[in-house]
Amino acid sequence: MDYQSATVISQIIALVLFVGLFLTIIVYVFWPGNKKKFDEAAQVPLDDKDDEPEGKA
């Protein structure tokens, strides 16, 4: 096996791994059971709690 063949094979393996990881993340994000968790996380920046630490007001 020469250098050219090794680089092509490693690039193909890396591409397959990255596509697999991407698809796994997409499935996790859009899985119906995770909706509540992501909705709650989306509301965190909108909380009306004081941003100042205790005793600084």
mmCIF entry with sequence, helices, sheets and N, C-alpha, C, O atoms, coordinates in Angstrom:
data_MODEL
# 
_entry.id   MODEL 
# 
_entity.id                         1 
_entity.type                       polymer 
_entity.pdbx_number_of_molecules   1 
# 
_entity_poly.entity_id                      1 
_entity_poly.type                           'polypeptide(L)' 
_entity_poly.nstd_linkage                   no 
_entity_poly.nstd_monomer                   no 
_entity_poly.pdbx_seq_one_letter_code       MDYQSATVISQIIALVLFVGLFLTIIVYVFWPGNKKKFDEAAQVPLDDKDDEPEGKA 
_entity_poly.pdbx_seq_one_letter_code_can   MDYQSATVISQIIALVLFVGLFLTIIVYVFWPGNKKKFDEAAQVPLDDKDDEPEGKA 
_entity_poly.pdbx_strand_id                 A 
# 
loop_
_entity_poly_seq.entity_id 
_entity_poly_seq.num 
_entity_poly_seq.mon_id 
_entity_poly_seq.hetero 
1 1  MET n 
1 2  ASP n 
1 3  TYR n 
1 4  GLN n 
1 5  SER n 
1 6  ALA n 
1 7  THR n 
1 8  VAL n 
1 9  ILE n 
1 10 SER n 
1 11 GLN n 
1 12 ILE n 
1 13 ILE n 
1 14 ALA n 
1 15 LEU n 
1 16 VAL n 
1 17 LEU n 
1 18 PHE n 
1 19 VAL n 
1 20 GLY n 
1 21 LEU n 
1 22 PHE n 
1 23 LEU n 
1 24 THR n 
1 25 ILE n 
1 26 ILE n 
1 27 VAL n 
1 28 TYR n 
1 29 VAL n 
1 30 PHE n 
1 31 TRP n 
1 32 PRO n 
1 33 GLY n 
1 34 ASN n 
1 35 LYS n 
1 36 LYS n 
1 37 LYS n 
1 38 PHE n 
1 39 ASP n 
1 40 GLU n 
1 41 ALA n 
1 42 ALA n 
1 43 GLN n 
1 44 VAL n 
1 45 PRO n 
1 46 LEU n 
1 47 ASP n 
1 48 ASP n 
1 49 LYS n 
1 50 ASP n 
1 51 ASP n 
1 52 GLU n 
1 53 PRO n 
1 54 GLU n 
1 55 GLY n 
1 56 LYS n 
1 57 ALA n 
# 
_struct_asym.id          A 
_struct_asym.entity_id   1 
# 
loop_
_struct_conf.conf_type_id 
_struct_conf.id 
_struct_conf.pdbx_PDB_helix_id 
_struct_conf.beg_label_comp_id 
_struct_conf.beg_label_asym_id 
_struct_conf.beg_label_seq_id 
_struct_conf.pdbx_beg_PDB_ins_code 
_struct_conf.end_label_comp_id 
_struct_conf.end_label_asym_id 
_struct_conf.end_label_seq_id 
_struct_conf.pdbx_end_PDB_ins_code 
_struct_conf.beg_auth_comp_id 
_struct_conf.beg_auth_asym_id 
_struct_conf.beg_auth_seq_id 
_struct_conf.end_auth_comp_id 
_struct_conf.end_auth_asym_id 
_struct_conf.end_auth_seq_id 
_struct_conf.pdbx_PDB_helix_class 
_struct_conf.details 
_struct_conf.pdbx_PDB_helix_length 
HELX_P HELX_P1 AA1 TYR A 3  ? PHE A 30 ? TYR A 3  PHE A 30 1 ? 28 
HELX_P HELX_P2 AA2 PRO A 32 ? ASN A 34 ? PRO A 32 ASN A 34 5 ? 3  
HELX_P HELX_P3 AA3 LYS A 35 ? GLN A 43 ? LYS A 35 GLN A 43 1 ? 9  
HELX_P HELX_P4 AA4 VAL A 44 ? LEU A 46 ? VAL A 44 LEU A 46 5 ? 3  
# 
_struct_conf_type.id          HELX_P 
_struct_conf_type.criteria    ? 
_struct_conf_type.reference   ? 
# 
loop_
_atom_site.group_PDB 
_atom_site.id 
_atom_site.type_symbol 
_atom_site.label_atom_id 
_atom_site.label_alt_id 
_atom_site.label_comp_id 
_atom_site.label_asym_id 
_atom_site.label_entity_id 
_atom_site.label_seq_id 
_atom_site.pdbx_PDB_ins_code 
_atom_site.Cartn_x 
_atom_site.Cartn_y 
_atom_site.Cartn_z 
_atom_site.occupancy 
_atom_site.B_iso_or_equiv 
_atom_site.pdbx_formal_charge 
_atom_site.auth_seq_id 
_atom_site.auth_comp_id 
_atom_site.auth_asym_id 
_atom_site.auth_atom_id 
_atom_site.pdbx_PDB_model_num 
ATOM 1   N N  . MET A 1 1  ? 0.850   -1.167 0.000  1.00 0.00 ? 1  MET A N  1 
ATOM 2   C CA . MET A 1 1  ? 0.000   0.000  0.000  1.00 0.00 ? 1  MET A CA 1 
ATOM 3   C C  . MET A 1 1  ? 0.902   1.238  0.000  1.00 0.00 ? 1  MET A C  1 
ATOM 4   O O  . MET A 1 1  ? 1.790   1.377  0.841  1.00 0.00 ? 1  MET A O  1 
ATOM 5   N N  . ASP A 1 2  ? 0.659   2.116  -0.944 1.00 0.00 ? 2  ASP A N  1 
ATOM 6   C CA . ASP A 1 2  ? 1.462   3.330  -1.020 1.00 0.00 ? 2  ASP A CA 1 
ATOM 7   C C  . ASP A 1 2  ? 0.776   4.474  -0.268 1.00 0.00 ? 2  ASP A C  1 
ATOM 8   O O  . ASP A 1 2  ? -0.336  4.326  0.239  1.00 0.00 ? 2  ASP A O  1 
ATOM 9   N N  . TYR A 1 3  ? 1.453   5.593  -0.209 1.00 0.00 ? 3  TYR A N  1 
ATOM 10  C CA . TYR A 1 3  ? 0.975   6.747  0.550  1.00 0.00 ? 3  TYR A CA 1 
ATOM 11  C C  . TYR A 1 3  ? -0.364  7.247  0.009  1.00 0.00 ? 3  TYR A C  1 
ATOM 12  O O  . TYR A 1 3  ? -1.255  7.577  0.793  1.00 0.00 ? 3  TYR A O  1 
ATOM 13  N N  . GLN A 1 4  ? -0.520  7.308  -1.286 1.00 0.00 ? 4  GLN A N  1 
ATOM 14  C CA . GLN A 1 4  ? -1.756  7.800  -1.903 1.00 0.00 ? 4  GLN A CA 1 
ATOM 15  C C  . GLN A 1 4  ? -2.952  6.941  -1.494 1.00 0.00 ? 4  GLN A C  1 
ATOM 16  O O  . GLN A 1 4  ? -4.007  7.477  -1.152 1.00 0.00 ? 4  GLN A O  1 
ATOM 17  N N  . SER A 1 5  ? -2.802  5.638  -1.523 1.00 0.00 ? 5  SER A N  1 
ATOM 18  C CA . SER A 1 5  ? -3.890  4.746  -1.138 1.00 0.00 ? 5  SER A CA 1 
ATOM 19  C C  . SER A 1 5  ? -4.235  4.896  0.334  1.00 0.00 ? 5  SER A C  1 
ATOM 20  O O  . SER A 1 5  ? -5.411  4.880  0.700  1.00 0.00 ? 5  SER A O  1 
ATOM 21  N N  . ALA A 1 6  ? -3.226  5.042  1.179  1.00 0.00 ? 6  ALA A N  1 
ATOM 22  C CA . ALA A 1 6  ? -3.464  5.187  2.616  1.00 0.00 ? 6  ALA A CA 1 
ATOM 23  C C  . ALA A 1 6  ? -4.217  6.473  2.921  1.00 0.00 ? 6  ALA A C  1 
ATOM 24  O O  . ALA A 1 6  ? -5.096  6.485  3.782  1.00 0.00 ? 6  ALA A O  1 
ATOM 25  N N  . THR A 1 7  ? -3.883  7.553  2.229  1.00 0.00 ? 7  THR A N  1 
ATOM 26  C CA . THR A 1 7  ? -4.583  8.810  2.476  1.00 0.00 ? 7  THR A CA 1 
ATOM 27  C C  . THR A 1 7  ? -6.031  8.746  1.997  1.00 0.00 ? 7  THR A C  1 
ATOM 28  O O  . THR A 1 7  ? -6.922  9.277  2.660  1.00 0.00 ? 7  THR A O  1 
ATOM 29  N N  . VAL A 1 8  ? -6.275  8.115  0.875  1.00 0.00 ? 8  VAL A N  1 
ATOM 30  C CA . VAL A 1 8  ? -7.644  7.993  0.366  1.00 0.00 ? 8  VAL A CA 1 
ATOM 31  C C  . VAL A 1 8  ? -8.490  7.153  1.322  1.00 0.00 ? 8  VAL A C  1 
ATOM 32  O O  . VAL A 1 8  ? -9.626  7.518  1.628  1.00 0.00 ? 8  VAL A O  1 
ATOM 33  N N  . ILE A 1 9  ? -7.947  6.040  1.792  1.00 0.00 ? 9  ILE A N  1 
ATOM 34  C CA . ILE A 1 9  ? -8.687  5.175  2.709  1.00 0.00 ? 9  ILE A CA 1 
ATOM 35  C C  . ILE A 1 9  ? -8.960  5.897  4.026  1.00 0.00 ? 9  ILE A C  1 
ATOM 36  O O  . ILE A 1 9  ? -10.062 5.797  4.564  1.00 0.00 ? 9  ILE A O  1 
ATOM 37  N N  . SER A 1 10 ? -7.976  6.619  4.550  1.00 0.00 ? 10 SER A N  1 
ATOM 38  C CA . SER A 1 10 ? -8.181  7.328  5.818  1.00 0.00 ? 10 SER A CA 1 
ATOM 39  C C  . SER A 1 10 ? -9.196  8.461  5.658  1.00 0.00 ? 10 SER A C  1 
ATOM 40  O O  . SER A 1 10 ? -9.965  8.728  6.581  1.00 0.00 ? 10 SER A O  1 
ATOM 41  N N  . GLN A 1 11 ? -9.210  9.120  4.519  1.00 0.00 ? 11 GLN A N  1 
ATOM 42  C CA . GLN A 1 11 ? -10.190 10.172 4.275  1.00 0.00 ? 11 GLN A CA 1 
ATOM 43  C C  . GLN A 1 11 ? -11.601 9.596  4.182  1.00 0.00 ? 11 GLN A C  1 
ATOM 44  O O  . GLN A 1 11 ? -12.546 10.201 4.688  1.00 0.00 ? 11 GLN A O  1 
ATOM 45  N N  . ILE A 1 12 ? -11.753 8.459  3.553  1.00 0.00 ? 12 ILE A N  1 
ATOM 46  C CA . ILE A 1 12 ? -13.066 7.820  3.444  1.00 0.00 ? 12 ILE A CA 1 
ATOM 47  C C  . ILE A 1 12 ? -13.558 7.379  4.821  1.00 0.00 ? 12 ILE A C  1 
ATOM 48  O O  . ILE A 1 12 ? -14.727 7.567  5.158  1.00 0.00 ? 12 ILE A O  1 
ATOM 49  N N  . ILE A 1 13 ? -12.666 6.793  5.611  1.00 0.00 ? 13 ILE A N  1 
ATOM 50  C CA . ILE A 1 13 ? -13.046 6.356  6.961  1.00 0.00 ? 13 ILE A CA 1 
ATOM 51  C C  . ILE A 1 13 ? -13.445 7.561  7.811  1.00 0.00 ? 13 ILE A C  1 
ATOM 52  O O  . ILE A 1 13 ? -14.442 7.503  8.531  1.00 0.00 ? 13 ILE A O  1 
ATOM 53  N N  . ALA A 1 14 ? -12.682 8.648  7.736  1.00 0.00 ? 14 ALA A N  1 
ATOM 54  C CA . ALA A 1 14 ? -13.000 9.848  8.501  1.00 0.00 ? 14 ALA A CA 1 
ATOM 55  C C  . ALA A 1 14 ? -14.340 10.427 8.062  1.00 0.00 ? 14 ALA A C  1 
ATOM 56  O O  . ALA A 1 14 ? -15.130 10.853 8.904  1.00 0.00 ? 14 ALA A O  1 
ATOM 57  N N  . LEU A 1 15 ? -14.606 10.448 6.774  1.00 0.00 ? 15 LEU A N  1 
ATOM 58  C CA . LEU A 1 15 ? -15.877 10.958 6.272  1.00 0.00 ? 15 LEU A CA 1 
ATOM 59  C C  . LEU A 1 15 ? -17.040 10.129 6.798  1.00 0.00 ? 15 LEU A C  1 
ATOM 60  O O  . LEU A 1 15 ? -18.047 10.688 7.233  1.00 0.00 ? 15 LEU A O  1 
ATOM 61  N N  . VAL A 1 16 ? -16.920 8.813  6.765  1.00 0.00 ? 16 VAL A N  1 
ATOM 62  C CA . VAL A 1 16 ? -17.983 7.933  7.256  1.00 0.00 ? 16 VAL A CA 1 
ATOM 63  C C  . VAL A 1 16 ? -18.208 8.163  8.752  1.00 0.00 ? 16 VAL A C  1 
ATOM 64  O O  . VAL A 1 16 ? -19.352 8.206  9.205  1.00 0.00 ? 16 VAL A O  1 
ATOM 65  N N  . LEU A 1 17 ? -17.123 8.313  9.521  1.00 0.00 ? 17 LEU A N  1 
ATOM 66  C CA . LEU A 1 17 ? -17.262 8.551  10.961 1.00 0.00 ? 17 LEU A CA 1 
ATOM 67  C C  . LEU A 1 17 ? -17.942 9.888  11.246 1.00 0.00 ? 17 LEU A C  1 
ATOM 68  O O  . LEU A 1 17 ? -18.826 9.955  12.100 1.00 0.00 ? 17 LEU A O  1 
ATOM 69  N N  . PHE A 1 18 ? -17.553 10.933 10.560 1.00 0.00 ? 18 PHE A N  1 
ATOM 70  C CA . PHE A 1 18 ? -18.152 12.243 10.782 1.00 0.00 ? 18 PHE A CA 1 
ATOM 71  C C  . PHE A 1 18 ? -19.619 12.282 10.354 1.00 0.00 ? 18 PHE A C  1 
ATOM 72  O O  . PHE A 1 18 ? -20.438 12.899 11.035 1.00 0.00 ? 18 PHE A O  1 
ATOM 73  N N  . VAL A 1 19 ? -19.960 11.648 9.262  1.00 0.00 ? 19 VAL A N  1 
ATOM 74  C CA . VAL A 1 19 ? -21.351 11.595 8.827  1.00 0.00 ? 19 VAL A CA 1 
ATOM 75  C C  . VAL A 1 19 ? -22.180 10.799 9.836  1.00 0.00 ? 19 VAL A C  1 
ATOM 76  O O  . VAL A 1 19 ? -23.306 11.180 10.157 1.00 0.00 ? 19 VAL A O  1 
ATOM 77  N N  . GLY A 1 20 ? -21.625 9.698  10.334 1.00 0.00 ? 20 GLY A N  1 
ATOM 78  C CA . GLY A 1 20 ? -22.317 8.913  11.351 1.00 0.00 ? 20 GLY A CA 1 
ATOM 79  C C  . GLY A 1 20 ? -22.534 9.703  12.628 1.00 0.00 ? 20 GLY A C  1 
ATOM 80  O O  . GLY A 1 20 ? -23.614 9.638  13.215 1.00 0.00 ? 20 GLY A O  1 
ATOM 81  N N  . LEU A 1 21 ? -21.528 10.449 13.069 1.00 0.00 ? 21 LEU A N  1 
ATOM 82  C CA . LEU A 1 21 ? -21.657 11.281 14.259 1.00 0.00 ? 21 LEU A CA 1 
ATOM 83  C C  . LEU A 1 21 ? -22.696 12.378 14.039 1.00 0.00 ? 21 LEU A C  1 
ATOM 84  O O  . LEU A 1 21 ? -23.513 12.647 14.919 1.00 0.00 ? 21 LEU A O  1 
ATOM 85  N N  . PHE A 1 22 ? -22.666 13.003 12.876 1.00 0.00 ? 22 PHE A N  1 
ATOM 86  C CA . PHE A 1 22 ? -23.633 14.055 12.554 1.00 0.00 ? 22 PHE A CA 1 
ATOM 87  C C  . PHE A 1 22 ? -25.056 13.515 12.576 1.00 0.00 ? 22 PHE A C  1 
ATOM 88  O O  . PHE A 1 22 ? -25.946 14.139 13.153 1.00 0.00 ? 22 PHE A O  1 
ATOM 89  N N  . LEU A 1 23 ? -25.275 12.375 11.960 1.00 0.00 ? 23 LEU A N  1 
ATOM 90  C CA . LEU A 1 23 ? -26.618 11.790 11.928 1.00 0.00 ? 23 LEU A CA 1 
ATOM 91  C C  . LEU A 1 23 ? -27.080 11.380 13.331 1.00 0.00 ? 23 LEU A C  1 
ATOM 92  O O  . LEU A 1 23 ? -28.260 11.508 13.657 1.00 0.00 ? 23 LEU A O  1 
ATOM 93  N N  . THR A 1 24 ? -26.154 10.887 14.158 1.00 0.00 ? 24 THR A N  1 
ATOM 94  C CA . THR A 1 24 ? -26.494 10.534 15.532 1.00 0.00 ? 24 THR A CA 1 
ATOM 95  C C  . THR A 1 24 ? -26.948 11.770 16.309 1.00 0.00 ? 24 THR A C  1 
ATOM 96  O O  . THR A 1 24 ? -27.925 11.710 17.056 1.00 0.00 ? 24 THR A O  1 
ATOM 97  N N  . ILE A 1 25 ? -26.247 12.880 16.136 1.00 0.00 ? 25 ILE A N  1 
ATOM 98  C CA . ILE A 1 25 ? -26.620 14.117 16.818 1.00 0.00 ? 25 ILE A CA 1 
ATOM 99  C C  . ILE A 1 25 ? -27.979 14.614 16.328 1.00 0.00 ? 25 ILE A C  1 
ATOM 100 O O  . ILE A 1 25 ? -28.803 15.056 17.130 1.00 0.00 ? 25 ILE A O  1 
ATOM 101 N N  . ILE A 1 26 ? -28.216 14.546 15.031 1.00 0.00 ? 26 ILE A N  1 
ATOM 102 C CA . ILE A 1 26 ? -29.497 14.999 14.481 1.00 0.00 ? 26 ILE A CA 1 
ATOM 103 C C  . ILE A 1 26 ? -30.648 14.153 15.034 1.00 0.00 ? 26 ILE A C  1 
ATOM 104 O O  . ILE A 1 26 ? -31.690 14.693 15.403 1.00 0.00 ? 26 ILE A O  1 
ATOM 105 N N  . VAL A 1 27 ? -30.466 12.846 15.092 1.00 0.00 ? 27 VAL A N  1 
ATOM 106 C CA . VAL A 1 27 ? -31.510 11.967 15.638 1.00 0.00 ? 27 VAL A CA 1 
ATOM 107 C C  . VAL A 1 27 ? -31.754 12.296 17.107 1.00 0.00 ? 27 VAL A C  1 
ATOM 108 O O  . VAL A 1 27 ? -32.904 12.345 17.541 1.00 0.00 ? 27 VAL A O  1 
ATOM 109 N N  . TYR A 1 28 ? -30.689 12.523 17.880 1.00 0.00 ? 28 TYR A N  1 
ATOM 110 C CA . TYR A 1 28 ? -30.828 12.852 19.298 1.00 0.00 ? 28 TYR A CA 1 
ATOM 111 C C  . TYR A 1 28 ? -31.594 14.158 19.488 1.00 0.00 ? 28 TYR A C  1 
ATOM 112 O O  . TYR A 1 28 ? -32.468 14.254 20.350 1.00 0.00 ? 28 TYR A O  1 
ATOM 113 N N  . VAL A 1 29 ? -31.262 15.162 18.678 1.00 0.00 ? 29 VAL A N  1 
ATOM 114 C CA . VAL A 1 29 ? -31.892 16.469 18.830 1.00 0.00 ? 29 VAL A CA 1 
ATOM 115 C C  . VAL A 1 29 ? -33.377 16.419 18.495 1.00 0.00 ? 29 VAL A C  1 
ATOM 116 O O  . VAL A 1 29 ? -34.183 17.053 19.175 1.00 0.00 ? 29 VAL A O  1 
ATOM 117 N N  . PHE A 1 30 ? -33.745 15.681 17.467 1.00 0.00 ? 30 PHE A N  1 
ATOM 118 C CA . PHE A 1 30 ? -35.134 15.665 17.033 1.00 0.00 ? 30 PHE A CA 1 
ATOM 119 C C  . PHE A 1 30 ? -35.943 14.507 17.601 1.00 0.00 ? 30 PHE A C  1 
ATOM 120 O O  . PHE A 1 30 ? -37.092 14.312 17.205 1.00 0.00 ? 30 PHE A O  1 
ATOM 121 N N  . TRP A 1 31 ? -35.369 13.733 18.521 1.00 0.00 ? 31 TRP A N  1 
ATOM 122 C CA . TRP A 1 31 ? -36.111 12.639 19.156 1.00 0.00 ? 31 TRP A CA 1 
ATOM 123 C C  . TRP A 1 31 ? -37.230 13.248 20.000 1.00 0.00 ? 31 TRP A C  1 
ATOM 124 O O  . TRP A 1 31 ? -36.971 14.167 20.778 1.00 0.00 ? 31 TRP A O  1 
ATOM 125 N N  . PRO A 1 32 ? -38.473 12.758 19.867 1.00 0.00 ? 32 PRO A N  1 
ATOM 126 C CA . PRO A 1 32 ? -39.603 13.379 20.565 1.00 0.00 ? 32 PRO A CA 1 
ATOM 127 C C  . PRO A 1 32 ? -39.442 13.451 22.086 1.00 0.00 ? 32 PRO A C  1 
ATOM 128 O O  . PRO A 1 32 ? -39.954 14.387 22.701 1.00 0.00 ? 32 PRO A O  1 
ATOM 129 N N  . GLY A 1 33 ? -38.767 12.520 22.695 1.00 0.00 ? 33 GLY A N  1 
ATOM 130 C CA . GLY A 1 33 ? -38.619 12.521 24.146 1.00 0.00 ? 33 GLY A CA 1 
ATOM 131 C C  . GLY A 1 33 ? -37.727 13.635 24.667 1.00 0.00 ? 33 GLY A C  1 
ATOM 132 O O  . GLY A 1 33 ? -37.762 13.930 25.862 1.00 0.00 ? 33 GLY A O  1 
ATOM 133 N N  . ASN A 1 34 ? -36.937 14.257 23.819 1.00 0.00 ? 34 ASN A N  1 
ATOM 134 C CA . ASN A 1 34 ? -36.029 15.315 24.251 1.00 0.00 ? 34 ASN A CA 1 
ATOM 135 C C  . ASN A 1 34 ? -36.623 16.715 24.118 1.00 0.00 ? 34 ASN A C  1 
ATOM 136 O O  . ASN A 1 34 ? -35.968 17.694 24.477 1.00 0.00 ? 34 ASN A O  1 
ATOM 137 N N  . LYS A 1 35 ? -37.835 16.827 23.616 1.00 0.00 ? 35 LYS A N  1 
ATOM 138 C CA . LYS A 1 35 ? -38.440 18.129 23.363 1.00 0.00 ? 35 LYS A CA 1 
ATOM 139 C C  . LYS A 1 35 ? -38.555 18.962 24.639 1.00 0.00 ? 35 LYS A C  1 
ATOM 140 O O  . LYS A 1 35 ? -38.219 20.146 24.633 1.00 0.00 ? 35 LYS A O  1 
ATOM 141 N N  . LYS A 1 36 ? -39.018 18.365 25.719 1.00 0.00 ? 36 LYS A N  1 
ATOM 142 C CA . LYS A 1 36 ? -39.215 19.116 26.965 1.00 0.00 ? 36 LYS A CA 1 
ATOM 143 C C  . LYS A 1 36 ? -37.886 19.671 27.475 1.00 0.00 ? 36 LYS A C  1 
ATOM 144 O O  . LYS A 1 36 ? -37.819 20.822 27.907 1.00 0.00 ? 36 LYS A O  1 
ATOM 145 N N  . LYS A 1 37 ? -36.834 18.862 27.428 1.00 0.00 ? 37 LYS A N  1 
ATOM 146 C CA . LYS A 1 37 ? -35.522 19.293 27.903 1.00 0.00 ? 37 LYS A CA 1 
ATOM 147 C C  . LYS A 1 37 ? -35.011 20.489 27.097 1.00 0.00 ? 37 LYS A C  1 
ATOM 148 O O  . LYS A 1 37 ? -34.482 21.441 27.672 1.00 0.00 ? 37 LYS A O  1 
ATOM 149 N N  . PHE A 1 38 ? -35.163 20.447 25.775 1.00 0.00 ? 38 PHE A N  1 
ATOM 150 C CA . PHE A 1 38 ? -34.681 21.541 24.944 1.00 0.00 ? 38 PHE A CA 1 
ATOM 151 C C  . PHE A 1 38 ? -35.561 22.780 25.080 1.00 0.00 ? 38 PHE A C  1 
ATOM 152 O O  . PHE A 1 38 ? -35.056 23.900 25.003 1.00 0.00 ? 38 PHE A O  1 
ATOM 153 N N  . ASP A 1 39 ? -36.871 22.603 25.281 1.00 0.00 ? 39 ASP A N  1 
ATOM 154 C CA . ASP A 1 39 ? -37.751 23.755 25.505 1.00 0.00 ? 39 ASP A CA 1 
ATOM 155 C C  . ASP A 1 39 ? -37.397 24.466 26.806 1.00 0.00 ? 39 ASP A C  1 
ATOM 156 O O  . ASP A 1 39 ? -37.388 25.696 26.856 1.00 0.00 ? 39 ASP A O  1 
ATOM 157 N N  . GLU A 1 40 ? -37.106 23.704 27.858 1.00 0.00 ? 40 GLU A N  1 
ATOM 158 C CA . GLU A 1 40 ? -36.711 24.315 29.126 1.00 0.00 ? 40 GLU A CA 1 
ATOM 159 C C  . GLU A 1 40 ? -35.378 25.048 28.982 1.00 0.00 ? 40 GLU A C  1 
ATOM 160 O O  . GLU A 1 40 ? -35.215 26.145 29.515 1.00 0.00 ? 40 GLU A O  1 
ATOM 161 N N  . ALA A 1 41 ? -34.433 24.455 28.272 1.00 0.00 ? 41 ALA A N  1 
ATOM 162 C CA . ALA A 1 41 ? -33.129 25.099 28.076 1.00 0.00 ? 41 ALA A CA 1 
ATOM 163 C C  . ALA A 1 41 ? -33.258 26.373 27.246 1.00 0.00 ? 41 ALA A C  1 
ATOM 164 O O  . ALA A 1 41 ? -32.491 27.316 27.440 1.00 0.00 ? 41 ALA A O  1 
ATOM 165 N N  . ALA A 1 42 ? -34.213 26.411 26.331 1.00 0.00 ? 42 ALA A N  1 
ATOM 166 C CA . ALA A 1 42 ? -34.406 27.586 25.497 1.00 0.00 ? 42 ALA A CA 1 
ATOM 167 C C  . ALA A 1 42 ? -34.959 28.756 26.295 1.00 0.00 ? 42 ALA A C  1 
ATOM 168 O O  . ALA A 1 42 ? -34.784 29.908 25.897 1.00 0.00 ? 42 ALA A O  1 
ATOM 169 N N  . GLN A 1 43 ? -35.625 28.485 27.415 1.00 0.00 ? 43 GLN A N  1 
ATOM 170 C CA . GLN A 1 43 ? -36.217 29.546 28.224 1.00 0.00 ? 43 GLN A CA 1 
ATOM 171 C C  . GLN A 1 43 ? -35.254 30.118 29.257 1.00 0.00 ? 43 GLN A C  1 
ATOM 172 O O  . GLN A 1 43 ? -35.561 31.146 29.861 1.00 0.00 ? 43 GLN A O  1 
ATOM 173 N N  . VAL A 1 44 ? -34.120 29.502 29.478 1.00 0.00 ? 44 VAL A N  1 
ATOM 174 C CA . VAL A 1 44 ? -33.174 29.953 30.500 1.00 0.00 ? 44 VAL A CA 1 
ATOM 175 C C  . VAL A 1 44 ? -32.748 31.413 30.288 1.00 0.00 ? 44 VAL A C  1 
ATOM 176 O O  . VAL A 1 44 ? -32.737 32.166 31.262 1.00 0.00 ? 44 VAL A O  1 
ATOM 177 N N  . PRO A 1 45 ? -32.400 31.853 29.080 1.00 0.00 ? 45 PRO A N  1 
ATOM 178 C CA . PRO A 1 45 ? -31.989 33.256 28.920 1.00 0.00 ? 45 PRO A CA 1 
ATOM 179 C C  . PRO A 1 45 ? -33.124 34.246 29.178 1.00 0.00 ? 45 PRO A C  1 
ATOM 180 O O  . PRO A 1 45 ? -32.865 35.431 29.388 1.00 0.00 ? 45 PRO A O  1 
ATOM 181 N N  . LEU A 1 46 ? -34.349 33.793 29.168 1.00 0.00 ? 46 LEU A N  1 
ATOM 182 C CA . LEU A 1 46 ? -35.491 34.685 29.323 1.00 0.00 ? 46 LEU A CA 1 
ATOM 183 C C  . LEU A 1 46 ? -36.011 34.750 30.752 1.00 0.00 ? 46 LEU A C  1 
ATOM 184 O O  . LEU A 1 46 ? -36.997 35.441 31.011 1.00 0.00 ? 46 LEU A O  1 
ATOM 185 N N  . ASP A 1 47 ? -35.374 34.047 31.685 1.00 0.00 ? 47 ASP A N  1 
ATOM 186 C CA . ASP A 1 47 ? -35.819 34.068 33.075 1.00 0.00 ? 47 ASP A CA 1 
ATOM 187 C C  . ASP A 1 47 ? -35.753 35.489 33.620 1.00 0.00 ? 47 ASP A C  1 
ATOM 188 O O  . ASP A 1 47 ? -34.841 36.247 33.290 1.00 0.00 ? 47 ASP A O  1 
ATOM 189 N N  . ASP A 1 48 ? -36.732 35.847 34.464 1.00 0.00 ? 48 ASP A N  1 
ATOM 190 C CA . ASP A 1 48 ? -36.808 37.187 35.039 1.00 0.00 ? 48 ASP A CA 1 
ATOM 191 C C  . ASP A 1 48 ? -36.103 37.293 36.384 1.00 0.00 ? 48 ASP A C  1 
ATOM 192 O O  . ASP A 1 48 ? -36.275 38.287 37.089 1.00 0.00 ? 48 ASP A O  1 
ATOM 193 N N  . LYS A 1 49 ? -35.330 36.310 36.747 1.00 0.00 ? 49 LYS A N  1 
ATOM 194 C CA . LYS A 1 49 ? -34.601 36.363 38.010 1.00 0.00 ? 49 LYS A CA 1 
ATOM 195 C C  . LYS A 1 49 ? -33.568 37.498 37.948 1.00 0.00 ? 49 LYS A C  1 
ATOM 196 O O  . LYS A 1 49 ? -33.087 37.870 36.877 1.00 0.00 ? 49 LYS A O  1 
ATOM 197 N N  . ASP A 1 50 ? -33.247 38.034 39.131 1.00 0.00 ? 50 ASP A N  1 
ATOM 198 C CA . ASP A 1 50 ? -32.223 39.079 39.192 1.00 0.00 ? 50 ASP A CA 1 
ATOM 199 C C  . ASP A 1 50 ? -30.888 38.508 38.727 1.00 0.00 ? 50 ASP A C  1 
ATOM 200 O O  . ASP A 1 50 ? -30.506 37.396 39.091 1.00 0.00 ? 50 ASP A O  1 
ATOM 201 N N  . ASP A 1 51 ? -30.205 39.280 37.930 1.00 0.00 ? 51 ASP A N  1 
ATOM 202 C CA . ASP A 1 51 ? -28.884 38.864 37.469 1.00 0.00 ? 51 ASP A CA 1 
ATOM 203 C C  . ASP A 1 51 ? -27.796 39.252 38.452 1.00 0.00 ? 51 ASP A C  1 
ATOM 204 O O  . ASP A 1 51 ? -26.660 38.791 38.348 1.00 0.00 ? 51 ASP A O  1 
ATOM 205 N N  . GLU A 1 52 ? -28.153 40.118 39.425 1.00 0.00 ? 52 GLU A N  1 
ATOM 206 C CA . GLU A 1 52 ? -27.168 40.549 40.400 1.00 0.00 ? 52 GLU A CA 1 
ATOM 207 C C  . GLU A 1 52 ? -27.077 39.556 41.543 1.00 0.00 ? 52 GLU A C  1 
ATOM 208 O O  . GLU A 1 52 ? -28.082 38.951 41.916 1.00 0.00 ? 52 GLU A O  1 
ATOM 209 N N  . PRO A 1 53 ? -25.885 39.378 42.108 1.00 0.00 ? 53 PRO A N  1 
ATOM 210 C CA . PRO A 1 53 ? -25.736 38.470 43.252 1.00 0.00 ? 53 PRO A CA 1 
ATOM 211 C C  . PRO A 1 53 ? -26.472 38.992 44.487 1.00 0.00 ? 53 PRO A C  1 
ATOM 212 O O  . PRO A 1 53 ? -26.820 40.171 44.548 1.00 0.00 ? 53 PRO A O  1 
ATOM 213 N N  . GLU A 1 54 ? -26.705 38.139 45.449 1.00 0.00 ? 54 GLU A N  1 
ATOM 214 C CA . GLU A 1 54 ? -27.399 38.491 46.686 1.00 0.00 ? 54 GLU A CA 1 
ATOM 215 C C  . GLU A 1 54 ? -26.676 39.647 47.377 1.00 0.00 ? 54 GLU A C  1 
ATOM 216 O O  . GLU A 1 54 ? -25.447 39.666 47.437 1.00 0.00 ? 54 GLU A O  1 
ATOM 217 N N  . GLY A 1 55 ? -27.445 40.616 47.903 1.00 0.00 ? 55 GLY A N  1 
ATOM 218 C CA . GLY A 1 55 ? -26.885 41.701 48.682 1.00 0.00 ? 55 GLY A CA 1 
ATOM 219 C C  . GLY A 1 55 ? -26.306 42.835 47.883 1.00 0.00 ? 55 GLY A C  1 
ATOM 220 O O  . GLY A 1 55 ? -25.791 43.781 48.480 1.00 0.00 ? 55 GLY A O  1 
ATOM 221 N N  . LYS A 1 56 ? -26.357 42.801 46.582 1.00 0.00 ? 56 LYS A N  1 
ATOM 222 C CA . LYS A 1 56 ? -25.783 43.861 45.746 1.00 0.00 ? 56 LYS A CA 1 
ATOM 223 C C  . LYS A 1 56 ? -26.837 44.867 45.292 1.00 0.00 ? 56 LYS A C  1 
ATOM 224 O O  . LYS A 1 56 ? -26.485 45.869 44.671 1.00 0.00 ? 56 LYS A O  1 
ATOM 225 N N  . ALA A 1 57 ? -28.107 44.635 45.580 1.00 0.00 ? 57 ALA A N  1 
ATOM 226 C CA . ALA A 1 57 ? -29.174 45.501 45.073 1.00 0.00 ? 57 ALA A CA 1 
ATOM 227 C C  . ALA A 1 57 ? -29.310 46.781 45.843 1.00 0.00 ? 57 ALA A C  1 
ATOM 228 O O  . ALA A 1 57 ? -30.168 47.604 45.527 1.00 0.00 ? 57 ALA A O  1 
# 
